[in-house]
Amino acid sequence: MASGSRTTVSSESFDVSLEEAQNMVMTARVMLGWVDPDDLVPNGGEAPEPVVEPVAGEGGA
């Protein structure tokens, strides 16, 4: 067997809606401490404009 890691990709689909999948991802982020639940906007709320910061070494001059 060759060294390195291998990933098996399945063409099997999951019976999960986009909304459910997004909820699962956000729940995992909260559980891992990556997102503070107090920063989340409840459904129907208006989210603030995202702040996009340039990455060092990309774009421009």
C-alpha positions in Angstrom: 0.0 0.0 0.0 1.3 3.5 -0.9 2.2 5.9 1.9 -0.1 8.9 2.6 -3.7 9.1 3.3 -6.5 8.1 1.0 -10.1 9.3 1.0 -12.9 7.2 -0.2 -15.7 9.2 -1.9 -19.1 7.8 -2.1 -21.7 8.7 -4.7 -24.3 7.7 -2.2 -26.8 10.5 -1.5 -28.1 11.4 2.0 -31.7 12.2 2.7 -30.9 15.5 4.3 -32.1 18.9 3.2 -29.7 21.8 2.8 -31.2 23.5 5.9 -30.7 20.4 8.0 -27.1 20.0 6.7 -26.3 23.6 7.5 -27.8 23.2 11.0 -25.7 20.1 11.6 -22.5 21.9 10.5 -23.3 25.0 12.7 -24.1 22.8 15.7 -20.8 21.0 15.3 -19.0 24.3 15.1 -20.7 25.5 18.4 -19.8 22.2 20.1 -16.2 22.5 19.0 -16.0 26.0 20.4 -15.4 27.5 16.9 -18.5 29.6 17.1 -20.0 31.4 20.1 -23.8 30.7 20.2 -24.3 34.3 21.5 -23.0 35.6 18.1 -25.6 33.6 16.1 -28.6 35.5 14.6 -31.9 33.9 15.2 -34.1 32.9 12.2 -35.7 36.0 10.7 -33.0 38.3 12.2 -30.8 40.4 10.0 -27.2 39.3 10.0 -24.6 42.0 9.9 -22.5 42.5 6.8 -19.5 40.2 6.7 -16.1 41.7 7.0 -13.8 40.5 4.2 -10.1 40.9 5.0 -7.5 40.3 2.3 -5.2 37.3 2.9 -1.5 38.1 3.0 0.3 37.4 -0.2 -2.9 37.4 -2.4 -4.3 39.9 -4.8 -3.1 43.4 -5.6 0.3 44.7 -6.6 
